[in-house]
Amino acid sequence: MYPVSTPPTPPSGGLARAAGVTGAATLASRVLGVVREQVLASYFGASDAMDAFNVAFRVPNMVRDLFAEGAMSAAFVPTFTKTLATDGKPAAWRLASIVINTLLLVTGAVVLLGILFARPIVLGFAGDYATVPGKLDLTVGLTRTMAPFLILVAVAAACMGMLNSLRHFFVPALSPAAFNVAAVVCALVLTPLMPAVGLPPVASIAIGTLVGGLGQIALQWPALHREGYRHRFILDFRDPGLRRILLLMGPGTIGLAATQVNVFVNTLLATGHGTGAVSWLNYAFRLMYLPIGLFGVSVATATVPVVSRHAASGDDGAIRTAVADGLSLMFMLNVPATVGLVALATPIVQLLFERHAFTAADTAATASALQFYAVGLVGYSVSRIIAPTFYALGDSRTPVTISVTSVLINATLNLALSRVLGFTGLALGTSLAALVSALLLVWRLSRRLNGIDAARVASSLIRIALASALMGVAAMAVYPRLDAWMPGAGIGPQLLRLGASIAVAILVLAGSAWALRIPEFHEASALVLRRLGRRRG
């Protein structure tokens, strides 16, 4: 029998405080993610082996992102939170056990099918790999090795949902760090050993993927145990909470899947653009995803429980305020990030990746893709906030419809733009589709809530965009001069040039924000400083 307790009381400090706690852990995870990409780039560059790994990992990675940051937020968190608030922890723990056991059953069956039919699956979306000797077989082998990751990520996502509902944000946001650490350690330790046991060197990363999945669960389980959770191996398909979650999870996954499905489409189309295209797009997307993870996901993670509580009480006014606050804060964080990635794409990629197997040509190709991906950064982040809000309001049709529309727009644009711009057209098409999807979501939510403080949000966005533009001009003007004054291809000179350019850009942004009276700048600055471990002023 579980001890009965009241639902947790929200801590003071508001949305920015919760987002800051989440972001502090997310910062560590995302930085480690960049380190992981650096190690992979150093060992494998944009080779056939790296292409094979990226294709093999695309499906489980897509499922990871959908479960961890999509379906669980849209379906599990509101249902678990409501059960916790109305029936107490015993009922909530029982629901959690039923959900986890159901996930184990379903994902286990999917994994078995994936292992059995790996070859036709890979042939279905990477048939061009058959023209390169050994590339198709390598992709199939990696796909089978990493298939069980689906089971691990489903359980980890359920743990994350429970902890977020209990207002524990730090540990769940930190859990992806375990995945990244495992990938780095396995790459460094196992890569040289793989040929000795008859495996390709890139298999070390596939093994690291499985170890990392276990690590995500292991990191979160003690926190759940302290809250009183004890897993029970029970199944009850008639449980009303499970039925509600399953009903929301299908539409919820579709409604939040646009970004990941669009990236999957990019991977599929990129397989026909020769060796390196898949890897260039993957490296670029990972860099673009850093500010999404730091700012978009952390703000959304803090917003969803707030919106869910207000939706349960029918307080549309409070929902409007929470959404407007979330959007304004996200704009202040991600609009400058967008401009910065566009202005400094080449030096960023060069500093992070260009060494050993990753060449100057790889830098140029990845930087071009990064600039086009960055165009849609705000769109991705807006969807992270708005789509779960519809589910909290009991509306699954709207985000599903818009998500499907986004996928169709993305596929159409990608087919057209890739013929003109090559593989970089795939990044641009995905970004444009993300922006269209975000605009549609905001428009429909505004109609649903009779407004979302549009005048305040629009005013903030315009001023933030102007300040960011000035910042971008400063960055593009300063870096070439520093390159002339401090020449050198080593990491030291590169870091000095890029660091100085970013410092000047931030000063210009701060001055512009002060002149334009952007209140969100102070809130965003406090959030970032807390992530860096400093005391709030």
ROSEVEX-878399 format. One record per residue (C-alpha): x, z, y; residue in one letter; residue number from 0. Coordinates in Angstrom, 1 decimal, m for minus. Layout:
SITE       xx       zz       yy   resn   resi
SITE        X        Z        Y      A    NUM
...
//
This chain:
SITE       xx       zz       yy   resn   resi
SITE      0.0      0.0      0.0      M      0
SITE      1.4     m0.9      3.4      Y      1
SITE      1.3      1.5      6.3      P      2
SITE     m1.4      0.7      8.8      V      3
SITE     m0.3      0.2     12.4      S      4
SITE     m1.6     m1.2     15.6      T      5
SITE     m0.5     m4.7     16.8      P      6
SITE      2.7     m4.7     18.8      P      7
SITE      2.4     m4.2     22.5      T      8
SITE      3.9     m7.1     24.5      P      9
SITE      7.0     m5.9     26.3      P     10
SITE      7.2     m6.1     30.0      S     11
SITE      9.1     m8.8     31.8      G     12
SITE      6.9    m11.8     31.1      G     13
SITE      7.6    m15.2     29.8      L     14
SITE     11.1    m15.6     31.2      A     15
SITE     12.3    m12.4     29.5      R     16
SITE     11.0    m13.5     26.1      A     17
SITE     12.4    m17.0     26.6      A     18
SITE     15.7    m15.4     27.6      G     19
SITE     15.9    m13.3     24.4      V     20
SITE     15.1    m16.4     22.3      T     21
SITE     17.5    m18.5     24.3      G     22
SITE     20.4    m16.1     23.8      A     23
SITE     20.2    m16.5     20.1      A     24
SITE     19.4    m20.2     20.4      T     25
SITE     22.4    m20.7     22.5      L     26
SITE     24.6    m19.4     19.7      A     27
SITE     22.9    m21.5     17.2      S     28
SITE     23.0    m24.7     19.3      R     29
SITE     26.7    m24.2     20.2      V     30
SITE     27.5    m23.8     16.5      L     31
SITE     25.4    m26.9     15.9      G     32
SITE     27.7    m28.8     18.3      V     33
SITE     30.7    m27.3     16.5      V     34
SITE     29.3    m28.6     13.2      R     35
SITE     28.9    m32.1     14.7      E     36
SITE     32.5    m31.9     16.0      Q     37
SITE     33.8    m31.0     12.6      V     38
SITE     31.8    m33.8     10.9      L     39
SITE     32.9    m36.3     13.5      A     40
SITE     36.5    m35.3     13.0      S     41
SITE     36.4    m35.7      9.3      Y     42
SITE     34.0    m38.6      8.9      F     43
SITE     33.6    m40.2     12.3      G     44
SITE     30.8    m42.9     12.2      A     45
SITE     31.8    m44.1      8.8      S     46
SITE     29.6    m45.4      5.9      D     47
SITE     29.9    m41.9      4.4      A     48
SITE     28.5    m40.3      7.5      M     49
SITE     25.7    m42.9      7.7      D     50
SITE     24.8    m42.1      4.1      A     51
SITE     24.7    m38.4      4.8      F     52
SITE     22.5    m38.8      7.9      N     53
SITE     20.0    m41.0      6.1      V     54
SITE     19.9    m38.6      3.1      A     55
SITE     19.4    m35.6      5.4      F     56
SITE     16.9    m37.2      7.7      R     57
SITE     13.8    m36.3      5.6      V     58
SITE     14.7    m32.6      4.9      P     59
SITE     15.9    m32.2      8.5      N     60
SITE     12.7    m33.6      9.8      M     61
SITE     10.7    m31.2      7.6      V     62
SITE     12.9    m28.4      8.8      R     63
SITE     12.2    m29.1     12.5      D     64
SITE      8.5    m29.6     11.8      L     65
SITE      8.1    m26.4      9.9      F     66
SITE     10.4    m24.2     12.0      A     67
SITE      9.3    m25.4     15.4      E     68
SITE      6.0    m27.2     14.7      G     69
SITE      3.6    m26.4     12.0      A     70
SITE      4.4    m22.7     11.8      M     71
SITE      3.9    m22.3     15.6      S     72
SITE      0.7    m24.3     15.5      A     73
SITE     m0.9    m22.9     12.4      A     74
SITE      0.8    m19.9     11.0      F     75
SITE      1.6    m17.9     14.2      V     76
SITE     m1.9    m17.9     15.7      P     77
SITE     m3.5    m17.1     12.3      T     78
SITE     m1.0    m14.4     11.4      F     79
SITE     m1.2    m12.9     14.9      T     80
SITE     m5.0    m12.8     14.8      K     81
SITE     m5.0    m11.1     11.3      T     82
SITE     m2.4     m8.6     12.6      L     83
SITE     m4.5     m7.8     15.6      A     84
SITE     m7.9     m7.5     13.9      T     85
SITE     m7.1     m6.3     10.4      D     86
SITE     m3.7     m4.6     10.7      G     87
SITE     m0.4     m5.0      8.9      K     88
SITE     m1.6     m4.7      5.3      P     89
SITE     m3.9     m7.7      5.7      A     90
SITE     m1.2     m9.6      7.6      A     91
SITE      1.4     m8.9      4.9      W     92
SITE     m0.9    m10.0      2.2      R     93
SITE     m1.6    m13.3      4.0      L     94
SITE      2.1    m13.8      4.5      A     95
SITE      2.8    m13.4      0.7      S     96
SITE      0.0    m15.8     m0.1      I     97
SITE      1.3    m18.4      2.4      V     98
SITE      4.9    m18.1      1.1      I     99
SITE      3.9    m18.4     m2.5      N    100
SITE      1.8    m21.5     m1.7      T    101
SITE      4.7    m23.1      0.2      L    102
SITE      6.9    m22.4     m2.8      L    103
SITE      4.5    m24.1     m5.1      L    104
SITE      3.9    m27.2     m2.9      V    105
SITE      7.5    m27.7     m1.8      T    106
SITE      8.7    m27.2     m5.3      G    107
SITE      6.6    m30.1     m6.5      A    108
SITE      7.8    m32.3     m3.6      V    109
SITE     11.4    m31.5     m4.3      V    110
SITE     10.9    m32.5     m8.0      L    111
SITE      9.3    m35.8     m7.0      L    112
SITE     12.1    m36.4     m4.4      G    113
SITE     14.8    m35.9     m7.0      I    114
SITE     13.1    m38.2     m9.6      L    115
SITE     12.3    m41.0     m7.1      F    116
SITE     15.3    m40.7     m4.8      A    117
SITE     16.5    m44.2     m5.4      R    118
SITE     13.3    m46.0     m4.6      P    119
SITE     12.8    m43.7     m1.6      I    120
SITE     16.2    m44.6     m0.2      V    121
SITE     15.7    m48.3     m0.9      L    122
SITE     12.5    m48.1      1.0      G    123
SITE     14.0    m47.2      4.3      F    124
SITE     17.7    m48.0      3.9      A    125
SITE     17.6    m51.2      1.8      G    126
SITE     20.4    m52.7      3.8      D    127
SITE     22.8    m50.1      2.4      Y    128
SITE     22.7    m52.1     m0.9      A    129
SITE     24.9    m54.7      0.7      T    130
SITE     27.8    m52.3      1.2      V    131
SITE     29.5    m51.4     m2.1      P    132
SITE     28.8    m47.8     m3.1      G    133
SITE     26.8    m46.9      0.1      K    134
SITE     23.4    m46.9     m1.5      L    135
SITE     24.5    m44.9     m4.5      D    136
SITE     26.2    m42.3     m2.3      L    137
SITE     23.0    m42.0     m0.2      T    138
SITE     20.9    m41.5     m3.3      V    139
SITE     23.2    m38.8     m4.7      G    140
SITE     23.2    m36.9     m1.4      L    141
SITE     19.4    m37.1     m1.2      T    142
SITE     19.1    m35.5     m4.7      R    143
SITE     21.6    m32.8     m3.8      T    144
SITE     19.9    m31.8     m0.6      M    145
SITE     16.3    m32.0     m1.8      A    146
SITE     15.9    m28.3     m2.6      P    147
SITE     16.6    m27.6      1.1      F    148
SITE     12.9    m28.2      1.6      L    149
SITE     12.0    m25.1     m0.3      I    150
SITE     14.5    m23.0      1.5      L    151
SITE     13.4    m24.2      5.0      V    152
SITE      9.7    m23.6      4.2      A    153
SITE     10.4    m20.0      3.4      V    154
SITE     12.7    m19.5      6.4      A    155
SITE     10.0    m21.0      8.7      A    156
SITE      7.4    m18.6      7.4      A    157
SITE      9.8    m15.7      8.1      C    158
SITE     10.3    m17.0     11.6      M    159
SITE      6.6    m17.2     12.2      G    160
SITE      6.0    m13.6     11.1      M    161
SITE      8.9    m12.3     13.2      L    162
SITE      7.7    m14.3     16.3      N    163
SITE      4.2    m12.9     15.8      S    164
SITE      5.7     m9.4     15.8      L    165
SITE      7.5    m10.3     19.0      R    166
SITE     11.0    m10.5     17.3      H    167
SITE     12.5    m13.6     18.9      F    168
SITE     16.3    m13.0     18.7      F    169
SITE     16.8    m13.0     14.9      V    170
SITE     14.6    m16.0     14.1      P    171
SITE     16.2    m18.0     16.9      A    172
SITE     19.6    m17.0     15.5      L    173
SITE     18.9    m18.0     11.9      S    174
SITE     19.8    m21.6     12.4      P    175
SITE     23.3    m20.3     13.2      A    176
SITE     23.7    m19.4      9.5      A    177
SITE     23.0    m23.0      8.6      F    178
SITE     25.6    m24.3     11.1      N    179
SITE     28.2    m21.8     10.0      V    180
SITE     27.7    m22.8      6.3      A    181
SITE     28.0    m26.5      7.1      A    182
SITE     31.2    m25.9      9.1      V    183
SITE     32.8    m23.6      6.5      V    184
SITE     31.9    m25.9      3.6      C    185
SITE     33.2    m28.9      5.4      A    186
SITE     36.5    m27.2      6.2      L    187
SITE     37.0    m25.6      2.8      V    188
SITE     35.3    m27.9      0.3      L    189
SITE     36.0    m31.4      1.7      T    190
SITE     39.6    m31.6      0.5      P    191
SITE     38.5    m30.2     m2.9      L    192
SITE     35.6    m32.6     m3.7      M    193
SITE     37.7    m35.5     m5.1      P    194
SITE     39.3    m33.1     m7.6      A    195
SITE     35.9    m32.4     m9.2      V    196
SITE     34.8    m36.0     m9.1      G    197
SITE     32.6    m35.8     m6.0      L    198
SITE     32.9    m37.7     m2.7      P    199
SITE     34.3    m35.7      0.2      P    200
SITE     31.0    m35.9      2.2      V    201
SITE     29.3    m33.9     m0.7      A    202
SITE     30.8    m30.8      0.9      S    203
SITE     28.3    m31.1      3.7      I    204
SITE     25.4    m31.4      1.3      A    205
SITE     26.5    m28.2     m0.5      I    206
SITE     26.8    m26.6      2.9      G    207
SITE     23.2    m27.6      3.7      T    208
SITE     21.9    m25.6      0.7      L    209
SITE     24.0    m22.6      1.5      V    210
SITE     22.8    m22.7      5.0      G    211
SITE     19.2    m22.8      4.0      G    212
SITE     19.7    m19.6      1.9      L    213
SITE     21.5    m18.1      4.9      G    214
SITE     18.5    m18.7      7.2      Q    215
SITE     16.3    m16.6      4.9      I    216
SITE     18.9    m13.9      4.3      A    217
SITE     19.4    m13.4      8.0      L    218
SITE     15.7    m12.8      8.7      Q    219
SITE     14.7    m10.8      5.6      W    220
SITE     16.1     m7.4      6.7      P    221
SITE     14.1     m7.5     10.0      A    222
SITE     10.9     m8.2      8.1      L    223
SITE     11.8     m5.4      5.6      H    224
SITE     12.2     m3.0      8.5      R    225
SITE      8.7     m4.0      9.8      E    226
SITE      7.3     m3.1      6.4      G    227
SITE      7.0     m6.4      4.7      Y    228
SITE      7.3     m6.4      0.9      R    229
SITE      6.8     m9.7     m0.8      H    230
SITE      4.1     m9.9     m3.5      R    231
SITE      3.8    m12.8     m5.9      F    232
SITE      0.1    m13.4     m5.4      I    233
SITE     m1.9    m16.6     m4.9      L    234
SITE     m5.5    m16.7     m3.5      D    235
SITE     m6.6    m20.2     m2.5      F    236
SITE     m9.9    m18.8     m1.4      R    237
SITE     m8.2    m16.5      1.2      D    238
SITE     m9.8    m17.5      4.6      P    239
SITE     m6.5    m17.0      6.4      G    240
SITE     m4.7    m19.4      4.1      L    241
SITE     m7.5    m21.9      4.4      R    242
SITE     m7.3    m21.8      8.2      R    243
SITE     m3.6    m22.2      8.1      I    244
SITE     m3.8    m25.2      5.7      L    245
SITE     m6.5    m26.8      7.8      L    246
SITE     m4.4    m26.4     11.0      L    247
SITE     m1.0    m27.2      9.3      M    248
SITE     m1.9    m30.7      8.4      G    249
SITE     m3.1    m31.8     11.8      P    250
SITE     m0.6    m29.4     13.4      G    251
SITE      2.3    m31.1     11.7      T    252
SITE      1.0    m34.5     12.7      I    253
SITE      0.3    m33.4     16.2      G    254
SITE      3.8    m32.1     16.7      L    255
SITE      5.6    m34.7     14.5      A    256
SITE      5.9    m37.4     17.0      A    257
SITE      9.5    m36.7     18.0      T    258
SITE     10.8    m36.3     14.5      Q    259
SITE      8.9    m39.2     13.1      V    260
SITE     10.2    m41.4     15.9      N    261
SITE     13.7    m40.3     15.1      V    262
SITE     13.0    m41.1     11.5      F    263
SITE     11.9    m44.6     12.6      V    264
SITE     15.1    m44.9     14.6      N    265
SITE     17.1    m44.1     11.5      T    266
SITE     15.2    m46.6      9.4      L    267
SITE     15.7    m49.4     12.0      L    268
SITE     19.3    m48.4     12.7      A    269
SITE     20.3    m49.0      9.1      T    270
SITE     20.1    m52.7      9.9      G    271
SITE     22.5    m52.5     12.8      H    272
SITE     25.7    m52.2     10.8      G    273
SITE     28.1    m49.3     10.0      T    274
SITE     28.1    m46.6     12.6      G    275
SITE     24.7    m47.2     14.2      A    276
SITE     22.9    m44.4     12.3      V    277
SITE     25.8    m42.0     13.1      S    278
SITE     26.0    m42.9     16.8      W    279
SITE     22.3    m42.2     17.2      L    280
SITE     22.5    m39.0     15.3      N    281
SITE     25.5    m37.6     17.3      Y    282
SITE     23.7    m38.6     20.6      A    283
SITE     20.4    m37.1     19.5      F    284
SITE     22.1    m33.8     18.6      R    285
SITE     23.7    m33.6     22.0      L    286
SITE     20.4    m34.4     23.7      M    287
SITE     18.7    m31.8     21.5      Y    288
SITE     21.0    m29.0     22.7      L    289
SITE     19.0    m28.4     26.0      P    290
SITE     15.8    m28.9     24.1      I    291
SITE     16.8    m26.1     21.8      G    292
SITE     18.2    m23.9     24.5      L    293
SITE     15.3    m24.4     27.0      F    294
SITE     12.4    m26.4     25.7      G    295
SITE     12.0    m24.6     22.3      V    296
SITE     12.8    m21.1     23.7      S    297
SITE     10.3    m21.4     26.5      V    298
SITE      7.7    m22.8     24.1      A    299
SITE      8.4    m20.1     21.5      T    300
SITE      7.7    m17.5     24.2      A    301
SITE      4.7    m19.3     25.5      T    302
SITE      2.8    m19.9     22.3      V    303
SITE      2.1    m16.2     21.4      P    304
SITE      1.0    m15.6     25.0      V    305
SITE     m1.4    m18.5     25.0      V    306
SITE     m2.7    m17.5     21.5      S    307
SITE     m3.6    m14.0     22.8      R    308
SITE     m5.4    m15.4     25.8      H    309
SITE     m7.2    m18.0     23.7      A    310
SITE     m8.4    m15.3     21.4      A    311
SITE     m9.9    m13.5     24.3      S    312
SITE    m11.3    m16.7     25.9      G    313
SITE     m9.4    m16.2     29.1      D    314
SITE     m8.9    m19.8     30.3      D    315
SITE     m7.5    m18.7     33.7      G    316
SITE     m4.7    m16.8     32.0      A    317
SITE     m4.0    m19.7     29.7      I    318
SITE     m3.7    m22.0     32.8      R    319
SITE     m1.2    m19.6     34.4      T    320
SITE      0.9    m19.2     31.2      A    321
SITE      1.1    m23.0     30.7      V    322
SITE      1.9    m23.6     34.4      A    323
SITE      4.6    m21.0     34.3      D    324
SITE      6.1    m22.4     31.1      G    325
SITE      6.1    m26.0     32.5      L    326
SITE      7.6    m25.0     35.8      S    327
SITE     10.4    m23.0     34.2      L    328
SITE     11.1    m25.7     31.7      M    329
SITE     11.3    m28.3     34.4      F    330
SITE     13.9    m26.2     36.3      M    331
SITE     16.0    m26.1     33.2      L    332
SITE     15.6    m29.5     31.6      N    333
SITE     15.4    m31.9     34.6      V    334
SITE     18.9    m31.0     35.7      P    335
SITE     20.0    m31.2     32.1      A    336
SITE     18.6    m34.7     31.9      T    337
SITE     20.5    m35.8     35.0      V    338
SITE     23.7    m34.2     33.9      G    339
SITE     23.6    m35.9     30.5      L    340
SITE     23.1    m39.3     32.1      V    341
SITE     25.8    m38.8     34.7      A    342
SITE     28.4    m37.3     32.5      L    343
SITE     27.6    m38.8     29.0      A    344
SITE     31.0    m40.4     28.4      T    345
SITE     33.2    m37.5     29.3      P    346
SITE     30.9    m35.1     27.4      I    347
SITE     31.1    m37.2     24.2      V    348
SITE     34.8    m37.8     24.6      Q    349
SITE     35.6    m34.1     25.0      L    350
SITE     33.4    m33.0     22.1      L    351
SITE     34.0    m35.7     19.5      F    352
SITE     36.8    m38.2     20.2      E    353
SITE     39.6    m37.2     17.8      R    354
SITE     40.8    m38.2     14.3      H    355
SITE     38.1    m40.3     12.6      A    356
SITE     36.0    m40.6     15.8      F    357
SITE     37.4    m43.4     18.0      T    358
SITE     37.1    m44.5     21.6      A    359
SITE     34.6    m47.2     20.5      A    360
SITE     32.5    m44.4     18.8      D    361
SITE     32.6    m42.5     22.1      T    362
SITE     31.3    m45.5     24.1      A    363
SITE     28.5    m46.2     21.6      A    364
SITE     27.4    m42.6     21.3      T    365
SITE     27.5    m42.1     25.1      A    366
SITE     25.2    m45.1     25.7      S    367
SITE     22.7    m43.8     23.1      A    368
SITE     22.9    m40.3     24.7      L    369
SITE     22.0    m41.6     28.2      Q    370
SITE     18.9    m43.4     26.8      F    371
SITE     17.9    m40.3     24.7      Y    372
SITE     18.3    m38.0     27.7      A    373
SITE     15.6    m40.0     29.6      V    374
SITE     13.0    m38.5     27.3      G    375
SITE     14.3    m34.9     27.3      L    376
SITE     11.6    m33.6     29.6      V    377
SITE      8.9    m35.3     27.5      G    378
SITE     10.1    m33.7     24.3      Y    379
SITE     10.1    m30.3     25.9      S    380
SITE      6.6    m30.6     27.5      V    381
SITE      5.2    m31.5     24.1      S    382
SITE      6.7    m28.3     22.7      R    383
SITE      4.6    m26.3     25.1      I    384
SITE      1.4    m28.3     25.3      I    385
SITE      0.7    m29.4     21.7      A    386
SITE      0.6    m25.8     20.3      P    387
SITE     m1.7    m24.8     23.2      T    388
SITE     m4.4    m27.2     21.8      F    389
SITE     m4.2    m25.5     18.4      Y    390
SITE     m4.5    m22.1     19.9      A    391
SITE     m7.6    m23.4     21.6      L    392
SITE     m8.9    m24.6     18.2      G    393
SITE     m8.5    m28.3     19.1      D    394
SITE     m6.4    m30.1     16.5      S    395
SITE     m7.9    m33.6     17.1      R    396
SITE     m6.3    m34.2     20.5      T    397
SITE     m2.6    m33.6     19.6      P    398
SITE     m3.0    m35.5     16.4      V    399
SITE     m4.5    m38.5     18.2      T    400
SITE     m1.7    m38.4     20.8      I    401
SITE      1.0    m37.9     18.2      S    402
SITE     m0.2    m41.0     16.2      V    403
SITE     m0.4    m43.0     19.5      T    404
SITE      3.2    m41.9     20.4      S    405
SITE      4.5    m43.1     17.0      V    406
SITE      2.8    m46.4     17.4      L    407
SITE      4.2    m46.8     20.9      I    408
SITE      7.7    m45.8     19.7      N    409
SITE      7.7    m48.3     16.8      A    410
SITE      6.5    m51.1     19.1      T    411
SITE      9.0    m50.4     21.8      L    412
SITE     11.9    m49.9     19.4      N    413
SITE     11.2    m53.2     17.7      L    414
SITE     11.2    m55.0     21.0      A    415
SITE     14.0    m53.1     22.8      L    416
SITE     16.4    m53.2     19.8      S    417
SITE     16.3    m57.0     19.9      R    418
SITE     17.5    m56.8     23.6      V    419
SITE     19.7    m53.7     23.7      L    420
SITE     20.7    m53.3     20.1      G    421
SITE     20.8    m49.8     18.6      F    422
SITE     20.6    m48.2     22.0      T    423
SITE     17.2    m49.8     22.5      G    424
SITE     16.0    m47.4     19.7      L    425
SITE     17.0    m44.4     21.8      A    426
SITE     15.3    m45.8     24.9      L    427
SITE     12.1    m46.6     23.0      G    428
SITE     11.9    m43.1     21.6      T    429
SITE     12.4    m41.6     25.0      S    430
SITE      9.7    m43.7     26.7      L    431
SITE      7.3    m42.8     23.9      A    432
SITE      8.0    m39.1     24.4      A    433
SITE      7.3    m39.4     28.1      L    434
SITE      4.0    m41.2     27.5      V    435
SITE      3.0    m38.6     24.8      S    436
SITE      3.8    m35.7     27.2      A    437
SITE      1.7    m37.3     30.0      L    438
SITE     m1.2    m37.8     27.7      L    439
SITE     m1.0    m34.2     26.5      L    440
SITE     m0.9    m32.7     30.0      V    441
SITE     m3.8    m34.9     31.1      W    442
SITE     m6.0    m33.9     28.2      R    443
SITE     m5.2    m30.2     28.5      L    444
SITE     m5.9    m30.3     32.2      S    445
SITE     m9.4    m31.7     31.4      R    446
SITE     m9.9    m29.1     28.7      R    447
SITE     m9.0    m26.1     31.0      L    448
SITE    m10.4    m27.6     34.2      N    449
SITE     m6.9    m27.8     35.6      G    450
SITE     m3.5    m26.3     34.9      I    451
SITE     m2.4    m25.5     38.5      D    452
SITE     m1.4    m29.1     38.8      A    453
SITE     m0.6    m28.9     42.5      A    454
SITE      1.9    m26.1     41.9      R    455
SITE      3.5    m27.7     38.9      V    456
SITE      3.7    m31.1     40.6      A    457
SITE      5.2    m29.6     43.7      S    458
SITE      7.8    m27.8     41.6      S    459
SITE      8.6    m30.9     39.7      L    460
SITE      9.1    m33.1     42.8      I    461
SITE     11.5    m30.6     44.4      R    462
SITE     13.4    m30.0     41.2      I    463
SITE     13.7    m33.7     40.6      A    464
SITE     15.1    m34.2     44.2      L    465
SITE     17.6    m31.3     43.7      A    466
SITE     18.7    m32.7     40.4      S    467
SITE     19.2    m36.2     41.8      A    468
SITE     21.5    m34.8     44.4      L    469
SITE     23.3    m32.9     41.7      M    470
SITE     23.7    m36.1     39.6      G    471
SITE     25.1    m38.0     42.6      V    472
SITE     27.7    m35.2     43.1      A    473
SITE     28.7    m35.3     39.5      A    474
SITE     29.2    m39.0     39.4      M    475
SITE     31.1    m39.0     42.6      A    476
SITE     33.4    m36.1     41.7      V    477
SITE     34.4    m37.0     38.1      Y    478
SITE     36.2    m40.4     38.8      P    479
SITE     38.2    m38.7     41.6      R    480
SITE     39.2    m35.9     39.3      L    481
SITE     40.1    m38.5     36.6      D    482
SITE     42.5    m40.1     39.1      A    483
SITE     44.0    m36.8     40.3      W    484
SITE     44.3    m35.2     36.8      M    485
SITE     45.0    m38.0     34.4      P    486
SITE     45.5    m37.2     30.7      G    487
SITE     43.8    m37.8     27.4      A    488
SITE     44.4    m34.3     26.0      G    489
SITE     41.6    m31.7     25.5      I    490
SITE     43.0    m29.6     28.4      G    491
SITE     42.8    m32.3     31.1      P    492
SITE     39.4    m33.5     29.8      Q    493
SITE     38.0    m29.9     29.9      L    494
SITE     39.3    m29.3     33.4      L    495
SITE     37.8    m32.6     34.7      R    496
SITE     34.5    m32.1     33.1      L    497
SITE     34.3    m28.4     33.9      G    498
SITE     35.1    m28.9     37.6      A    499
SITE     32.6    m31.7     37.8      S    500
SITE     29.9    m29.5     36.3      I    501
SITE     30.8    m26.6     38.6      A    502
SITE     30.5    m28.9     41.7      V    503
SITE     27.2    m30.2     40.3      A    504
SITE     25.8    m26.7     39.8      I    505
SITE     26.8    m25.7     43.3      L    506
SITE     25.0    m28.7     44.7      V    507
SITE     22.0    m27.9     42.6      L    508
SITE     21.9    m24.3     43.8      A    509
SITE     22.3    m25.3     47.4      G    510
SITE     19.5    m27.9     47.1      S    511
SITE     17.3    m25.5     45.3      A    512
SITE     17.8    m23.0     48.2      W    513
SITE     17.1    m25.6     50.8      A    514
SITE     14.0    m26.9     49.0      L    515
SITE     12.8    m23.4     48.3      R    516
SITE     12.4    m23.8     44.6      I    517
SITE     11.4    m20.3     43.2      P    518
SITE     11.9    m21.3     39.6      E    519
SITE     15.6    m21.7     40.2      F    520
SITE     16.1    m17.9     40.5      H    521
SITE     14.1    m17.3     37.4      E    522
SITE     15.9    m20.0     35.5      A    523
SITE     19.3    m18.7     36.7      S    524
SITE     18.4    m15.2     35.5      A    525
SITE     17.4    m16.6     32.1      L    526
SITE     20.7    m18.5     31.7      V    527
SITE     22.8    m15.5     32.8      L    528
SITE     21.1    m13.3     30.2      R    529
SITE     22.0    m15.9     27.6      R    530
SITE     25.6    m15.6     28.6      L    531
SITE     25.4    m11.9     28.1      G    532
SITE     25.4    m10.8     31.8      R    533
SITE     23.2     m8.3     33.4      R    534
SITE     20.2     m9.5     35.3      R    535
SITE     20.5     m9.2     39.0      G    536
//
